[in-house]
């Protein structure tokens, strides 16, 4: 009975106790002098409760005064300072399943219900194999595996794989009104995953993961990929991948908490926050990432396991791009000097501008379709977990 007992399951207090209101009372209450009201009622006990926690409680800094002291992203920072009105900062961080190269959920599942697909790297849950032991729930450091109490099975983001197989992007990327999401193919060396995830120094985990990525324009890489059965369409998609440009070529995107050692594959471009103040009206002040409202240390704790230099370089490049395009469009004369200071060329700046500012749909989402002749190999011949006579 206890062979697969999980002692580390999150308790209800670590989420929130779900509640509802007696809306019928608001409608059926007879006319009174004061506005009718109703108390929140627990969906677990059915009794009135006092609200202390809830979904999205920390959105817009609502709960940071309570949770800030334990926030790992404030490491080496005094979080109390950033609760002051003039120093407070905020930015939105959309989080989804990271579809890691070294997924902890897959490793922690006793039944083998979770698996990473060979053809596209998407991590899925086989609902037929899942036995509801919930080790994946406590095993995922990003908390992106959920337990469905009605079906008794674990569920997670499936990266809209039926759409991806048809060459379409995921719905979260499709419907993003800010057009800030990019989806593409990256070729990587799977033989080096264990070495990259085993780096002793945490600050080396981010560069170790970038070294896994293979240059899709290298003739040797292309020849080896084709020889190992990678379709030509996948190679061409990798060569046009916006994700490879952002993460590997330009160094603008970073993995979320690489110290978890799962090698996540959803990467983030750090935000360009406003300058706190101008110590002097000079180019150095305007292009100084240290003067940004959001501390570099915070962003480094979030994205590079505390290493500030990659974050500093990315912000310098984003600031240099903004200054370069402003001089080109408004002043009529491109200032390439700001690019040189950030280690950029005019060609790189133009490419960054096209992708980050004016990219069309086909530039942001470069996804190859699954070949019909490969369909049997992908789902049957390889014997991927979860695929059998009855499908996934």
Secondary structure in CASP SS format (residue, H / E / C, confidence):
PFRMAT SS
TARGET T0000
AUTHOR 0000-0000-0000
METHOD secondary structure of the structure
MODEL  1
X C 1.00
X C 1.00
X C 1.00
X C 1.00
X C 1.00
X C 1.00
X C 1.00
X C 1.00
X C 1.00
X C 1.00
X C 1.00
X H 1.00
X H 1.00
X H 1.00
X C 1.00
X C 1.00
X C 1.00
X C 1.00
X E 1.00
X E 1.00
X C 1.00
X C 1.00
X H 1.00
X H 1.00
X H 1.00
X H 1.00
X H 1.00
X H 1.00
X C 1.00
X C 1.00
X C 1.00
X C 1.00
X C 1.00
X C 1.00
X C 1.00
X C 1.00
X C 1.00
X C 1.00
X C 1.00
X C 1.00
X E 1.00
X E 1.00
X C 1.00
X C 1.00
X C 1.00
X C 1.00
X C 1.00
X E 1.00
X C 1.00
X C 1.00
X C 1.00
X C 1.00
X C 1.00
X C 1.00
X C 1.00
X C 1.00
X C 1.00
X C 1.00
X H 1.00
X H 1.00
X H 1.00
X C 1.00
X C 1.00
X H 1.00
X H 1.00
X H 1.00
X H 1.00
X H 1.00
X H 1.00
X H 1.00
X C 1.00
X H 1.00
X H 1.00
X H 1.00
X C 1.00
X C 1.00
X C 1.00
X C 1.00
X C 1.00
X C 1.00
X H 1.00
X H 1.00
X H 1.00
X C 1.00
X C 1.00
X C 1.00
X C 1.00
X C 1.00
X C 1.00
X C 1.00
X C 1.00
X C 1.00
X C 1.00
X C 1.00
X C 1.00
X C 1.00
X C 1.00
X C 1.00
X C 1.00
X C 1.00
X C 1.00
X C 1.00
X C 1.00
X H 1.00
X H 1.00
X H 1.00
X H 1.00
X H 1.00
X C 1.00
X C 1.00
X C 1.00
X C 1.00
X C 1.00
X E 1.00
X E 1.00
X E 1.00
X C 1.00
X C 1.00
X C 1.00
X C 1.00
X C 1.00
X C 1.00
X E 1.00
X E 1.00
X E 1.00
X C 1.00
X C 1.00
X C 1.00
X C 1.00
X C 1.00
X C 1.00
X C 1.00
X C 1.00
X C 1.00
X H 1.00
X H 1.00
X H 1.00
X H 1.00
X H 1.00
X C 1.00
X C 1.00
X C 1.00
X C 1.00
X C 1.00
X E 1.00
X E 1.00
X E 1.00
X E 1.00
X C 1.00
X C 1.00
X C 1.00
X C 1.00
X E 1.00
X E 1.00
X E 1.00
X E 1.00
X C 1.00
X C 1.00
X C 1.00
X C 1.00
X H 1.00
X H 1.00
X H 1.00
X H 1.00
X H 1.00
X C 1.00
X C 1.00
X C 1.00
X C 1.00
X C 1.00
X H 1.00
X H 1.00
X H 1.00
X H 1.00
X C 1.00
X C 1.00
X C 1.00
X C 1.00
X C 1.00
X C 1.00
X C 1.00
X C 1.00
X E 1.00
X C 1.00
X C 1.00
X C 1.00
X C 1.00
X E 1.00
X C 1.00
X H 1.00
X H 1.00
X H 1.00
X H 1.00
X H 1.00
X H 1.00
X H 1.00
X H 1.00
X C 1.00
X C 1.00
X C 1.00
X C 1.00
X H 1.00
X H 1.00
X H 1.00
X H 1.00
X H 1.00
X H 1.00
X H 1.00
X H 1.00
X H 1.00
X C 1.00
X C 1.00
X E 1.00
X C 1.00
X C 1.00
X C 1.00
X C 1.00
X C 1.00
X H 1.00
X H 1.00
X H 1.00
X H 1.00
X H 1.00
X H 1.00
X H 1.00
X H 1.00
X H 1.00
X C 1.00
X C 1.00
X C 1.00
X C 1.00
X H 1.00
X H 1.00
X H 1.00
X H 1.00
X H 1.00
X H 1.00
X H 1.00
X H 1.00
X C 1.00
X C 1.00
X H 1.00
X H 1.00
X H 1.00
X H 1.00
X H 1.00
X H 1.00
X H 1.00
X H 1.00
X C 1.00
X C 1.00
X C 1.00
X E 1.00
X E 1.00
X E 1.00
X C 1.00
X C 1.00
X H 1.00
X H 1.00
X H 1.00
X C 1.00
X C 1.00
X C 1.00
X C 1.00
X C 1.00
X C 1.00
X E 1.00
X E 1.00
X E 1.00
X C 1.00
X C 1.00
X C 1.00
X C 1.00
X C 1.00
X E 1.00
X C 1.00
X C 1.00
X C 1.00
X C 1.00
X C 1.00
X C 1.00
X C 1.00
X H 1.00
X H 1.00
X H 1.00
X H 1.00
X C 1.00
X C 1.00
X H 1.00
X H 1.00
X H 1.00
X E 1.00
X C 1.00
X C 1.00
X C 1.00
X H 1.00
X H 1.00
X H 1.00
X H 1.00
X H 1.00
X H 1.00
X H 1.00
X H 1.00
X C 1.00
X C 1.00
X C 1.00
X C 1.00
X H 1.00
X H 1.00
X H 1.00
X H 1.00
X H 1.00
X H 1.00
X H 1.00
X H 1.00
X H 1.00
X H 1.00
X H 1.00
X H 1.00
X H 1.00
X H 1.00
X H 1.00
X H 1.00
X H 1.00
X H 1.00
X H 1.00
X H 1.00
X H 1.00
X H 1.00
X C 1.00
X C 1.00
X C 1.00
X C 1.00
X C 1.00
X C 1.00
X C 1.00
X H 1.00
X H 1.00
X H 1.00
X H 1.00
X H 1.00
X C 1.00
X C 1.00
X C 1.00
X C 1.00
X H 1.00
X H 1.00
X H 1.00
X H 1.00
X H 1.00
X H 1.00
X H 1.00
X H 1.00
X H 1.00
X H 1.00
X H 1.00
X C 1.00
X C 1.00
X C 1.00
X C 1.00
X H 1.00
X H 1.00
X H 1.00
X H 1.00
X E 1.00
X C 1.00
X C 1.00
X C 1.00
X C 1.00
X C 1.00
X C 1.00
X H 1.00
X H 1.00
X H 1.00
X H 1.00
X H 1.00
X H 1.00
X H 1.00
X H 1.00
X H 1.00
X H 1.00
X C 1.00
X C 1.00
X C 1.00
X C 1.00
X C 1.00
X C 1.00
X C 1.00
X C 1.00
X C 1.00
X C 1.00
X C 1.00
END
